Amino acid sequence: MDDDLFQLRQLPVVRFRRTGESTRSEEDVESREQDVRTAEQTDLESVALAEVAPVPREFANPTDDTFMVEDAVEAIGFGTFQWKLSILTGLSWMADAMEMMILSILAPQLHCEWRLPSLEVALLTSAVFIGMMISSSLWGNISDKYGRKTGLKMSVLWTMFYGLMSAFAPIYGWILVLRALVGFGIGGAPQSVTLYAEFLPMKSRATCILLIEIFWALGTVFEVLLAILVMPTLGWRWLLGLSTIPLFIFAFLCFQWLPESARYDVLTGNQEKALATLKRIATENGAPMPLGKLIAARQEDRGKIRDLFSSHFRWTTVLLWFIWFANAFSYYGLVLLTTELFQEGGACGMSKGNKKELRCSLECKYLNSDDYKDLLWTTLSEFPGLLVTLWAIDRLGRRKTMALCFLVFSLCIIPLYGCVGRSSMTVLIFIARAFIAGGFQAAYVYTPEVYPTATRALGLGTSSGMARVGALITPFVAQVMLESSVYLALSVYCCCCLLAAVASCALPIETTGRGLQESSHREWGQEMMGRASSHSSGGIPHSSSGSQG
């Protein structure tokens, strides 16, 4: 023990300073040794700190012997652990993107192969979103009450099983039910972002969540390339089966490597597990842990829908629900519109000669190689959309970035009213999809930031549920209404996004440069922005539910 203590004393130790403290006295040197002894006596196994970059003022320890999860996350920083978690979260997004992209490929194929009327084709697409709409809030509630990891494991196993089963569907009724069950499982995919955000330091959070969009784009591109290879020879059943590959990989890594969120463990009073997780991250990153004891504000009433409509979050929740609705309604609508417009030659081709009024609902067209190529080009638009959002998210802020994306989408839809050529239509759809994808990703950054840990998963889950409502409705606009009037269908998408741009500007809270709130019993940002003033006298923060020391 003496030898170990001697070795610890030889290491440079940095303690968090009280906010505003600019110099260190000789007493500080003596108290360092006392800190080491205290850490051993309390069996907290505090790690000696090497010299690192200064921690931002709002994350400095309020006292000399305590720290919060936010302090640890900021001190440890971004490293090997976050890179691994990025890949794991990306696999979840890749699987979600492939299941979404497959809708625009499967619908016209079954329309021809099974001679389905257009209404049943639209219902097949909507069945997936019905499942997602029903389950999104449920998975959010499970993640807030029983843990982020628990919710993710359950949802990925569910999706993987029914995704494989749908490849063996013998008739329309079976595939309708099985794809709805697949959608029920996919509804839990956004919770991977909740877990991901809770392990990210403040300065990296927006960039990292946006870069996850790369995996979404890779998923959509991979699905189109897979369809080009598989559909002409093996058919749609093999396409459905092979599309579950990312889910298998994610499930394996989720069970073998993924830890529970330290923020969640602290909120449930499990500080030892949270501390072990933080030490594991610090070890993987080769970074120091804060000295002292991990403190927390325990909260039992987690995942309550009423907290989303408290006086602090009521207006934010309502506006966010509409923004998510508009994002999914427009994004998936554009994906479906792309196939329809390419097949018919744009708005001019669809309205020319009033052929739509005479066409049988069973008439169909298989996707050809040109359709797949154009689908691939518009899918690649996800990448420049990501770059635009990356540039804007911290410069303009979350709200203005979302508003900009909605506005540009609307401006790109307007020229489609005219008789534009196939090349011009491809460019316009490319730009529109780039910005609506960027807006969707900006919403994924903003939503986990604005809600506290106690309701973060539920807030993201209910918002995702509203997005699924939009995705549920959009096939009847992009596929059914389009047959009656292409101009009316385009107008619906244009007006919806203009309203969403206004809603984005009206959001009352801007989260750029703010830390994550832990307890819903505190006002927004109190932990991060008000801790220095709250503890200038050396007190320890706690919520009305009490703190666990």
N, C-alpha and C positions, 0 to 999 in steps of 0.2 A: 504493500500500500504506500509506504514512504517513497519507494522508487518511482511508482506511478505518479505520485503527487509532485515529486521533484521534476519529472519530465514535463508535466503539465505546466509547471511554473516557468520552464524555459521557453514555452511557446508565447508569441505575442498575443495578447488578449485585448479585444476591443469591446467595450460595453456600450450599449445604447445610451446616448446623452439625453437629458431632458431637453425638450424643445427650447431653443433660445440660448442654450449653454454653449459657449464658444471656446472655453479653455479647460484644461484639466489641472487639478491641484495635486500636490504630493499625496493628499489623503486618498485620491483616486487609485494611486498605485497600490497602497496598502489594501484598499477595499477589493482589488482584483483577487488577491489571494484568499480573502474571506469569501468571495463569490464562489471560488472553486471548492472550498471546504463545505459551504452551504449546499452546493449542488450534489456533492457526494453524500452528505447526511440525509438529504431528502430523496436520494435514489432516483433523481431525475437524469443522471448521467449527462449533464450539460456538456456540450462540445466546446472546447477552447476555440476562439475565433482568430483567424488570420486577418491581416489587414485587407480590407476590401473597399470598394467604392462607397462613399457615404450614402446612408439610407435617407430617403426624402423626409422632410420635417414631419409630414403628417403620419409617417409610419414609425417614428422614433418611440422607443419604449416610454410609457407614461411614468413608470417607476424603474428603479434600478434592478429589481429582482423578478419582474414579470414580463411576459410578452403574449401577444395574441397570434392567431394563425396568420393574419395578414402581415404581421411583422416578420414571421418566419418565411412566408412565401416571398416577400420582397427582399429579405436578406439572402435567401438561397439563390434567388434569381432564376434565369432561364438556362437550362443545361441539358444534359443527356436524358434525364427523366422526361422532360417536356418534349424532346424530339421523339422519343418512343411513344409517348402518349399522343402526339400529333398524328403519327402513322396509324395508331390504333383507332383514334377518332375518325381519321380519314377513311379507313376501311368501312366504318359504319355508314359514313356519308356516301361512299362509293356504292355500297349495296342498296341504299335508299334511292340513289340516282338511277341505278340500273332498273330497279323495279318500276320507277316512274317512266323512264324512257321506253320501256318495253310496251307501254300502253299504246303509244303511237305506231308501233310496229305490229303488235298483236291484233289490234282492232280491225284494220283493213284486211288482214290475212283471214281471220275468222269470218268476217263479213262475206268474203268470197267462198271460202272452203265450206262453211256451214250454211251458206245462203241466208244470213241473218238480215232482217230489216234494220234500217238505220237507227231506230229507237232502241233495239236490243243491243246494238253496238255501243251506243252512248251509255246504256245502263251497265254494260260490262266495265267500261272505264269508271263510271261513277261508283260501282260496287267497292272498288279499292278505296276510294276516298270516303265512302260511308264507314268502312271499317276503321280508317284512320281518324275520322272525326269523332267516332264513338270512344275510341281508346286513348286519344291524346291526353285528355284530362285525367283519365284513370292512371296511365303510366306516370304522369306528373305527380299525382297524389301518392302513388306507391313509392316513387323516388324520394319524396319529402318525408314520408313516414317510416319507410323501411330501408332507405339507402339508395344512392344513385347506382351503385354496382348491382344491387338486387334487381332493380327495375330493368337495367340493361340486359342482364343475363336472361331474365324471363322473356323479354321482348325478342331478343335475337334467336332464341331457341324456337319460339312460336313461329316467327317469320320463316326460319329455315325449314321447318317441318312442312308447313302448308305451302311454301313455295315449291318444294319438291312434289308434293301431292298434286298440285295444280297441273303439273306436266303430264299426269296420267288421267286427267278428266275426260270421261267418255262422251259427255253430251254438254249442251249449253248450260243447263241448270247446275251441273256439278262445278263447272269452271267459274260460274257466277258466284257461287257460295265460297269456293276455295280462294278465289282472288279477294273476296271481301275479308276472309280470315287472314290472308296475307297482309292486307291493308291494316287490319287490327294490330298486327305485330309491328308493322312499320311505324305506327303511331308512337312507339317508344324510342325511335331513332334520335329525335331531337334531344333526348336526355343525355346523350353522349356529349353534347355541347355544354350542358350544365356542369357535368363532371369536369370537362376540359377547362372551362373558364375558371373553375374554383382552384385549379392548380397553377394558374398563370399569374405572373407579376403584372402590375398595372400597366407598365409601359409596353409590354409585349402583347397584352390581351387582344386589342383590336386587330393588330396585324396577324396574329396567329389564328384567330377565328376566321378571319377573311381568307387566309391561305389554305384553310381546310376546303375552301371552294375549289381548289385545284383537284381534290379527290372527287368532288361532285362532277366537275367537268370531265375528269378521267373516266368516271363511271358511265357518263352519257356517251362519251366517245367510244369506250370499250364495248358498250351495248350495241351501238350502230355497227362497229367493225365485226362484232360477233354475229350480228344478224346477216351481214353481207356474206360471211363465211358459212353460216349454218343454215339459213333459211332456204337457199336454192337446193340443197342436197338433203339435209336431215330433217328440216321442218321446224315448226314452232315449239313442239314438245321438247326437243333437245335444247332449244333456245331458253325455255323456261328453266330447265334443269341446270344448265351451265351457268345461268345468271345467279345462282345461289352460292357460287364459289367464294366470293368475298365474305359471305355470311359464315361459312365454315371456318375460314381463317380468323375472323373476328371473334367467333365463339370460343375457339381454342385459346387465343391470347387473352380473352376476357377472363376465363377461368384460371389460367396459369399465371398471369402477371398483373392484371389491373388491380390497384388498391382502391379502397373506399375513400371518398372525399374526406380530407381532414377537417374541413369546415363542418361537414355533416356530423362527423363523430364528436366534435367539440360541442355542437348544438344539442346533441343527445346525451351529453355528460360523459362520453367515453374518451376522456383526455389521454389515457395511457395509449390507446390505439392510435389516436390522432398524433401523439408525440412520436410513436414508433414509425408512423407513415412519414412524418416530416424528417425524421432522422434518416430514413431510407432514401428520401429524395436528396437530402444534403450529401449523403455518401455517394450516390450515383452522380451527382453534379460536381462532386469535389469541392463543395462550398461549406461555410461554417453555419452552425445553428446559433440563434440568440441564446445568451446565458439567462438563467433564471427559470421560473415556473410558468408553464402554459396555463393561461386563465381563459375563462369562457363565460358567456351568458347563456345558461341553459334555458331552452324553451320547449315545453311539452306540446303545446297546441300548434303543431306544424301542419302545413298543407291544408289550411282552411281557406275556402273560397271567399269567405267574408273579408279576409285580410286584403284581398285584391281590390275590394271596394271600400276600404277605409278612406278617411278624408284625404290622406296623403297620396293615394294611388287610384282613386276612383276615375278621375278624368284620364289619367295615363292608361289605365286598363281599357277603357272604352275606345280610345283612339288607337291604341295598339292592336286591338282586335280587328278594327276596320283595316288598318294598314296591312296586317297579316292576311286578311281576307283578300284584299286587292292584289297583294303580291302573288298569292297562289292562283287566284282567279285569272290574272293576266299572264303569269309565267306558263302555267299548264295550258291555258287557252292558246297561247302563241305556239306551243309545241304541237298541239292538235291542228291549229290553223295552218301551220307550215305544210303538213302532209296534204291537207285538203286543197290549199291554194296551188301547191306544186302540181297536183294531179289535174286540176281544172284550168291552169294557166292564169291565175289571178282573178281579181274582181271582174275584170272585163270579160274574161272567158266564161265565168260562172253565170253572168247575167245576159250574155249575148244570145239572142234568139229565144229567151225564156225557156231554154231546154230543161231547166230544173223542174218546171211545172209538169212536164210530160214524162219525166224519168221515173221508172219503177224503183221502189225503195230497196228491191233486191239486187238492182244493178250494181256492179262493183268493178273495181280496177285493182289488180295486184300492184304492189310497189315494184318498180323496175330499178335498174342500176343507177339511172340518173336521179331518181327520187332518193335513193340511199346516199348518193354523193352530196346532193344538196342538203339532205338532213344532217350529214356529217359536217359540212361547212358551217351551217347555222349552229350546230352543237359546239363547234370550236370557238364560237363567240363568247363562251363562258370565260375564256382566258383574258381577252382584252377588257371585258367587264370587270373582272377581278382587279386588274391593274388600275382602272379608273377609280374604283372604290377604295383601293389601298391608298391612292394619292389623296383622295378627298376626305376620308373618314376622320383623320386627326386634324386636317387643315380647316375643313368647313364645319366639322362636328357631325355627330350621328344624325341629328334631325335634318340638317340641310342636305346631307348626302342622300338620305332617303328621298327627300323632296325632289332633288335634282334627277335622280334615277327615274322616278315616276313621270316627271315632266318630259324628259327625252324620249321615253317610251311612247308617250302620247303623240309627240311630234313625228315619230317614225311611222305611226299607224296611219296618220292623215294621208300621205301620198299613196297608200295602198287603195284608196278610193278610186284612183285613176287607172288608166290602162297602161300600167308600167310593164316593161319587159321582164323576162325571167331573171336576168342578171341583176337588174335594179331591185326587183322584189327580194332577191336573195340578200343583197347588201342591206336593204332596209330592215329585213327580219333579223339579220346578223346584228345590227346596231341595237335594235329594240330588245333582242334577247340578251345582249351584253349588259344593258343597263337595268333591265328588270331582274336579271340574276344578281347584279350588284346590289340592287335595292333589297332583295331578299336576304342577301348575306349581311347587309348593314343592320337589318332587323334582328338577325341572329346575334349580332354584337351588342345591340342596344338592350334587348329584352333581359338577358341574364344580369346585365349591369344595373338595371333600374330596380329590380326586385331584391329583397333580402334573402339570406340563405334559407330561412324558415319557409318561404313561399316561392323560392326561385324556380324550382322544378315545376310547381303547379302553374306559376305565371307563364313559363315557357310552354308548358303542356296545353294550357287553355288557349294561348295565342296560336299554337300549332293546330289546335282543334278548329279554330276559326279559319285558319288557312285551308284546312281540309274541306270546310263548308264551301269556300270559294272554288276549290278544285272539284268538288262534287257537282257544283252547278255548271261549271265551265264547259263540259262536253255538250250540254244541251244548247249552248250558245255557239260553240265552235263547230259542232257537227249537225245539229238539228236546225237551229235558227239560220245557220249559214245557207242551208238549202232553200230557205224562203227568201232571204235577203242578205247578201253579203255586206251591204252598206250598213244595215241595222246592227249586224253582229260586230262589225268593226267599231261602230259608234259606241256600243256598250263598253267595249274595252277602253276606248279612248277617254270617255267620260269618267269611268271608274278610277283610272289612274290620275286624272286631274284632281278629283276629290281626295285621293290618297296623298297627293302632294301637299294639299292644303292641310290635311290632318297631320302630316309629318311636321310641318312648321308650327302647328298648334300644340304639340307635346309640351307639357309644362316643365319637364326635367331634362337637362342636357348632361349626359354622363361622361363626356370626354374629360380625361384627366382625374377621374374620381375613383376611389377604392370601392370594393364590394361591401355592401351593408350586411351585417350578420343577423341581427334580431329584428323582427317586425315590431317589437315593442319600442323601438327607438325611431326617432324621426330620420328621414332619409339622409344618409351621409354622416350621421352623428359620430359613428365610430371613427371615421377617417378624418373628418374636417373639424370635429369638436373635441377630440381627445386631449389635445394639448391644454386647452383651457379648462377642461373638466378635471384634469389631474395635476394641475400645477402645484397643488398642495400635497400630492403624493397619494391620493386615493386610488382605489382599484375600481374599474368600471364594472357595472353589473346591471342586468335588466331587472324588470319588475318580477321576473320569475326566479331571480336569485342567480348566483354564480357558483360555479364549482371550482374549488381550489385544490 
